[in-house]
């Protein structure tokens, strides 16, 4: 699976200013499941402004591609976006910027090795009677 640069924002419990990240996500063949930062997300009904639900917590997230003009946050939202250290160069090239704006971003290390096989085992486990 090849990763794709995405913007992810937690919506449950927040309006448009929840914690947000930019990093690489892996997609299932059908694109119904996204693996990002050690979590698994299922495409779901829009709830709390989100378009994906985290598989185990049920929290609602907004997941989208990264905007080339750098305006990933909702216009009414705010807060720093955490960006994975491994994608900073790619993000800067995509947005045609020379450096990150420190008031908008915090560089972090995300989990880029989601346990996909573990998620599959849990999903396909037989239920006992």
N, C-alpha and C positions, 0 to 999 in steps of 0.2 A: 504494500500500500504506500502510495506517495502522499506526503502531507500537503496541505493547502493552508495558506495564511488566512486566519479568521479573526473576527472581533467577537468576543463573548462577554455578555453582561448579565449578571444575576438580577432578576426582576422580582422574585418572591421576597416580600418584606421591604421592598424599595420602590420608589417611583422610577425616575429616569436617572438616578444617581447611585445605583448599586455598584458594587465592585466590578471592575471590568478588566479584561485581558486581551492582548493580541499575541498570537502564537500560532504554531502549526497544529492542525487537526487532521485526523485520519477519518475517512468516510467508509461506511460499508458499501458494498456493490450497489445497493439500491438507494443509497444516500439517506436512508431512513434513520440510521444510527451514526452518531458522530462520537469519536473518541478524542478527548481533549484534557490535558493536564491531569491525567490519571482517572478521569471520570468518563462515564458513558451516558450519552444523551439520546433520547428518542424523539423523533418528530411527533409533535402532538398538537392538539387543539390550542389555539392561542388563549393563554391564561395569564393574567397579570402583565400583559404586554409582551410576553415571551412567545417563542415559536418552537422551542424544544423543552422537554422535561428531563431532568437528571433521573436516570433509571432507578436509583435506590431511594433518594430523598423525596422525589416528586417535585423538587423546586423548579420553578419556571425560569428559563434563560432565553435571552435574545442572542442568536448566533447568525452571523452574516459574513460575507466577504468584507475585506478591508476596503474602505473608500479611498480612492486615489487622491482626493482633495484633503484627506486627513480629518474629515468631520465625522468621526465614528459615533461619538456621543449624541444622544438626542438633544435638540436645541434647548430643551428645558432642563437637561441634566447637568451634572458636574462631577468633579472629582478626577484624580489622576487615573490614568490607564496604566496597568502593569503590562509591560512588554517583555517577552522572553528575550534574554540576551542573545540567543541563537538566531533571532530573526530581525535584529535591529538593522543590519545592512540591507537586507531584502526590503524591509519596510521603507527605509529612506529612499531606496531606488524607486520603489513603486510610487511613492508620494512626491518624488523629485525634490527632496529636501537634503540639505547637507549635514544637519544634525538634529537630534531630538530636542524638542522644547521642554526644558526641565520642569516647567510649571504644569505640563500636561501629562508627562510620562514618568514612570518609575521602572528602571530596569531590574528584572527579577529572573530567577531560574525556574522554569516550569518543568513539569514531569512530561517529557516527550516520549516515554515508553509505556503507554497504557497497557495494562494486563488484559489484552483482548481475549486471549485464550481462557482466562478466568471468567470473564464476562460471558463467553460462549457456554462454558460449563454450567454456570449459574442459570442461564436462560434455558438450557436444554436438560436440566436436571429433572428426573422423574419425581413426581410428587408421591409421597407415601400415603397410604390410606389411613 
